[in-house]
């Protein structure tokens, strides 16, 4: 309770951000970081509302709702960046969202859960399904990137656009078939093997009405603050010597994914590791198979030019290694605090790398 109240105190940064935006518009770095701080309690409210809805929908749907609404602030950030024509930032935010969930959120979850419960178990069948889906995500991002490098420079712009549209449609179909597989035909693959901690106190769930109202209200605030955040992002990067890629891949990804990260860590502390994986890895899959193709399709209706899923070589390399590492530590159905340390270390190394890597590599 005290922890939640301390997060609630960050709501004060919402009026501070707007005051700075209109009174001191040249203070871009200050506006950016106050807006980023204000999104954290908004994301937590989204997370809390979806957790309470999960009491009425069951764990599988609950994890899906948590990942979906947890990704909502990130999707708003992506849409705002698309409208501003910041395609490099959009691509970096997509990769960064996956890395933040797969390495940072899952790593901290393993660390916190392992320190409290020594060794934790989860369904290995579920984690293998997630691992397969993540490889599909990597392939879906490598193909248009490779095609753009080989063909795009020769002037076949129309082919590049058509390829991206085609892949986006295939990914969307794949994602909805994955939902059908998870919810309708093979729910036993996602059956929980977790146990509650001794003496654990269960909070009385909110009513559906209260949870939905909180969800809608938080989503509206997320949209406004994301617009403020993106509006000051480019100037902040220039002022602090950060590349657009670093801001999108690290800062926006962590802020935009705060909701599901906090939820995953909270569930790990309660020894609910299947729900932790459902939130963290489910969010990765959703970013790659839902948000990325939606961003491509939406770019034809907003923003100056269409978005191509043409990622840098370093971004793709980092994603591929992260998926390999995530698969190695999660497919045995057991977690401990040191596995969490391993994931966090990989994330820190990648973050340091992208701080020094120039644009478009």
C-alpha positions in Angstrom: 0.0 0.0 0.0 2.8 2.4 1.0 4.6 1.6 -2.3 1.5 2.3 -4.3 1.0 5.7 -2.5 4.6 6.6 -3.3 4.0 5.9 -7.0 0.8 8.0 -6.8 2.8 11.0 -5.7 4.3 11.1 -9.2 0.9 12.3 -10.5 2.1 15.8 -9.4 4.3 15.8 -12.5 1.3 16.0 -14.8 0.5 19.7 -14.0 4.2 20.4 -13.7 4.8 19.1 -17.3 2.0 21.2 -18.7 3.1 24.3 -16.8 6.6 23.9 -18.1 5.4 23.3 -21.7 3.4 26.5 -21.8 5.4 28.7 -19.5 9.0 27.6 -20.3 8.7 25.9 -23.7 12.5 26.0 -24.3 13.2 23.8 -21.3 12.8 20.6 -23.4 14.9 18.3 -21.2 12.9 19.3 -18.1 9.6 18.9 -19.9 10.7 15.5 -21.3 11.7 14.0 -17.9 8.7 15.4 -16.0 6.4 14.0 -18.6 8.2 10.6 -18.4 7.8 10.6 -14.6 4.1 11.4 -14.9 3.5 8.4 -17.2 4.8 6.0 -14.5 1.8 6.4 -12.1 -0.6 6.4 -15.1 0.9 3.1 -16.3 0.6 1.7 -12.8 -3.1 2.7 -12.7 -3.6 0.9 -16.0 -1.8 -2.1 -14.6 -3.8 -2.1 -11.3 -7.1 -1.8 -13.2 -6.3 -4.8 -15.5 -5.2 -6.9 -12.5 -8.6 -6.3 -10.9 -10.4 -7.1 -14.1 -8.4 -10.4 -14.2 -10.4 -11.5 -11.1 -13.5 -11.7 -13.4 -11.9 -12.9 -16.6 -9.4 -15.6 -15.4 -5.6 -15.7 -15.5 -5.1 -16.3 -19.3 -7.4 -13.4 -20.2 -6.1 -11.4 -17.3 -2.5 -11.6 -18.5 -3.6 -10.7 -22.0 -5.5 -7.7 -20.7 -2.5 -6.6 -18.6 -0.1 -6.9 -21.5 -2.6 -5.1 -23.9 -3.4 -2.1 -21.7 0.1 -2.1 -20.3 1.3 -1.5 -23.9 -1.3 1.2 -24.5 1.0 4.1 -23.3 3.7 2.8 -25.6 1.3 2.6 -28.5 0.2 6.2 -27.9 3.9 7.2 -27.8 4.4 5.4 -31.1 1.4 7.2 -32.7 2.6 10.6 -31.6 6.1 9.9 -32.9 4.6 8.7 -36.2 2.6 11.9 -36.5 5.7 13.9 -35.9 7.6 11.9 -38.6 10.1 10.5 -36.1 10.4 7.1 -37.8 13.8 6.2 -36.2 12.3 6.8 -32.8 9.3 4.6 -33.6 11.5 1.7 -34.8 13.8 2.1 -31.8 10.8 2.2 -29.4 9.5 -1.1 -30.9 12.8 -2.9 -30.5 13.3 -1.2 -27.1 9.9 -2.3 -25.8 10.7 -6.0 -26.6 14.2 -5.7 -25.0 12.8 -3.9 -21.9 10.2 -6.7 -21.3 12.3 -9.6 -22.3 15.5 -8.6 -20.4 14.8 -5.9 -17.9 11.2 -6.6 -16.7 11.7 -10.4 -16.7 15.1 -10.0 -15.2 13.9 -7.9 -12.3 11.0 -10.2 -11.8 13.3 -13.3 -11.6 15.6 -11.3 -9.2 12.8 -10.1 -6.9 10.9 -13.4 -7.0 14.1 -15.4 -6.5 15.3 -13.4 -3.5 11.9 -13.9 -1.8 11.1 -17.5 -2.8 14.6 -19.1 -3.6 13.5 -21.1 -6.6 10.2 -20.6 -8.6 8.4 -22.9 -11.0 6.4 -22.1 -14.1 4.9 -24.0 -17.0 7.8 -24.9 -19.4 5.3 -25.6 -22.3 4.0 -22.0 -22.1 7.6 -20.6 -22.2 8.4 -22.7 -25.2 5.4 -21.4 -27.1 6.4 -17.8 -26.2 10.0 -18.6 -27.4 8.7 -19.8 -30.8 6.5 -16.7 -31.2 9.5 -14.5 -30.4 11.6 -16.2 -33.2 8.7 -15.4 -35.5 9.0 -11.8 -34.4 12.7 -11.7 -35.1 12.2 -13.1 -38.6 9.4 -10.6 -39.3 11.7 -7.7 -38.5 14.7 -9.1 -40.3 13.0 -9.7 -43.7 11.8 -6.1 -44.5 15.1 -4.7 -43.1 17.2 -6.9 -45.4 15.0 -6.3 -48.4 15.2 -2.5 -47.8 19.0 -2.7 -47.8 19.3 -4.9 -50.9 16.5 -3.4 -53.0 15.4 -0.1 -51.6 18.4 1.8 -52.6 17.9 0.8 -56.2 14.6 2.7 -56.4 12.0 0.0 -55.8 10.2 2.1 -53.2 6.8 0.7 -54.2 8.0 -2.8 -53.6 9.4 -1.9 -50.2 6.0 -0.4 -49.2 4.1 -3.4 -50.5 6.4 -5.8 -48.7 5.8 -4.0 -45.4 2.1 -3.9 -45.9 2.0 -7.6 -46.8 4.2 -8.6 -43.8 2.1 -6.4 -41.5 -1.1 -8.1 -42.6 0.4 -11.6 -42.1 1.7 -10.6 -38.6 -1.8 -9.3 -37.6 -3.4 -12.6 -38.8 -0.7 -14.6 -36.9 -1.3 -12.7 -33.7 -5.1 -13.2 -33.8 -4.6 -16.9 -34.5 -2.2 -17.0 -31.5 -5.0 -15.5 -29.4 -7.5 -18.1 -30.7 -4.9 -20.9 -30.0 -4.3 -19.6 -26.4 -7.9 -18.9 -25.4 -10.1 -21.3 -27.4 -8.3 -24.4 -28.8 -5.3 -25.1 -26.5 -5.8 -23.3 -23.2 -4.2 -26.2 -21.4 -0.8 -25.1 -22.9 -1.1 -22.0 -20.8 -2.4 -23.6 -17.6 -0.8 -22.2 -14.5 1.5 -24.3 -12.3 2.0 -21.6 -9.7 1.1 -21.7 -6.0 0.3 -18.9 -3.7 2.7 -17.8 -1.0 1.8 -19.0 2.6 -0.2 -16.4 4.4 -0.7 -14.3 1.3 -3.5 -11.7 1.7 -5.8 -11.2 -1.2 -7.0 -7.7 -1.9 -10.7 -7.3 -2.5 -11.2 -6.8 -6.3 -12.6 -3.7 -7.7 -16.0 -3.8 -9.3 -15.9 -4.1 -13.1 -17.4 -0.6 -13.4 -14.6 1.0 -11.2 -11.9 -0.9 -13.1 -13.2 0.1 -16.5 -13.5 3.8 -15.5 -10.0 3.8 -14.1 -8.7 2.2 -17.3 -10.4 4.7 -19.6 -9.3 7.7 -17.4 -5.7 6.5 -17.3 -5.7 5.9 -21.0 -6.8 9.5 -21.7 -4.1 10.9 -19.4 -1.6 8.5 -21.1 -2.5 10.0 -24.5 -2.0 13.6 -23.4 1.3 13.0 -21.5 2.7 10.9 -24.4 2.1 13.8 -26.8 4.1 16.1 -24.4 6.8 13.5 -24.1 7.3 13.0 -27.8 7.1 16.7 -28.5 10.2 17.3 -26.4 12.1 14.1 -27.1 14.1 15.2 -30.2 15.3 18.4 -28.7 16.1 16.7 -25.4 18.3 14.2 -27.2 20.2 17.0 -29.0 20.7 18.9 -25.7 21.9 15.8 -23.8 24.0 14.3 -26.5 21.7 11.3 -26.9 20.7 9.8 -30.3 17.1 9.5 -31.3 17.7 5.7 -31.3 18.9 5.7 -27.7 15.9 7.8 -26.5 13.4 5.5 -28.3 15.1 2.2 -27.5 15.9 2.9 -23.8 14.0 5.8 -22.3 10.7 5.7 -24.2 10.6 1.9 -24.0 11.0 1.8 -20.3 8.5 4.6 -19.7 6.0 3.3 -22.2 6.3 -0.3 -20.8 6.2 0.7 -17.1 2.7 -0.8 -16.6 3.4 -4.3 -17.6 6.9 -4.2 -16.0 5.5 -3.3 -12.6 2.8 -5.9 -12.9 5.2 -8.7 -13.9 7.5 -7.8 -10.9 4.5 -7.7 -8.6 3.3 -11.1 -9.7 6.8 -12.6 -9.3 7.0 -11.3 -5.7 3.7 -13.1 -5.1 5.2 -16.3 -6.6 2.8 -16.2 -9.6 5.5 -16.9 -12.2 3.1 -18.1 -14.9 1.3 -14.8 -14.8 4.7 -13.0 -14.8 5.7 -14.7 -18.0 2.3 -14.1 -19.5 2.6 -10.4 -18.9 6.3 -9.9 -19.8 6.7 -12.3 -22.8 3.1 -11.8 -23.9 3.8 -8.1 -24.1 6.9 -8.8 -26.3 4.8 -10.9 -28.7 2.1 -8.2 -28.8 4.7 -5.4 -29.6 6.2 -7.5 -32.4 3.0 -9.0 -33.9 0.4 -6.3 -33.2 1.9 -2.9 -32.5 4.6 -3.0 -35.2 2.2 -3.9 -38.0 -0.4 -1.5 -36.7 2.3 1.2 -36.7 3.0 0.5 -40.4 -0.6 0.6 -41.4 -1.4 3.7 -39.3 1.5 5.5 -40.9 -0.4 5.7 -44.2 -3.1 7.8 -42.4 -1.0 9.9 -40.2 2.5 11.4 -40.5 4.4 12.7 -43.5 5.6 9.4 -45.0 4.8 5.7 -44.6 6.8 3.7 -42.0 9.0 0.8 -43.1 10.1 -1.9 -40.7 13.7 -1.3 -41.7 15.7 -1.7 -38.5 19.4 -1.1 -38.0 21.9 -4.0 -38.0 22.8 -3.3 -34.4 19.1 -3.2 -33.3 18.4 -6.6 -35.0 21.6 -8.1 -33.6 20.6 -7.0 -30.1 17.1 -8.4 -30.5 18.3 -11.7 -31.8 20.7 -12.1 -28.9 18.1 -11.1 -26.4 15.6 -13.7 -27.7 18.3 -16.4 -27.5 19.1 -15.4 -23.9 15.5 -15.2 -22.9 14.9 -18.7 -24.3 17.9 -20.1 -22.5 16.8 -18.9 -19.1 13.1 -19.6 -19.4 12.4 -22.8 -21.2 13.4 -25.1 -18.3 10.4 -24.0 -16.2 12.5 -22.7 -13.2 13.8 -19.3 -12.2 16.0 -17.9 -9.5 17.6 -14.6 -8.6 20.8 -15.2 -10.5 18.9 -15.8 -13.8 17.4 -12.4 -13.2 20.9 -10.9 -12.8 22.0 -12.4 -16.1 19.1 -10.9 -18.0 19.6 -7.5 -16.4 23.3 -7.5 -17.2 22.6 -8.2 -20.9 20.1 -5.3 -20.9 22.7 -2.9 -19.3 25.3 -4.0 -21.9 22.9 -3.3 -24.7 21.9 0.1 -23.2 25.6 1.2 -22.9 26.2 0.0 -26.5 23.3 2.1 -27.9 24.4 5.2 -26.0 27.6 5.2 -28.1 26.3 3.8 -31.4 25.6 6.5 -34.0 22.3 6.7 -35.9 21.4 4.4 -38.7 23.7 1.5 -38.0 
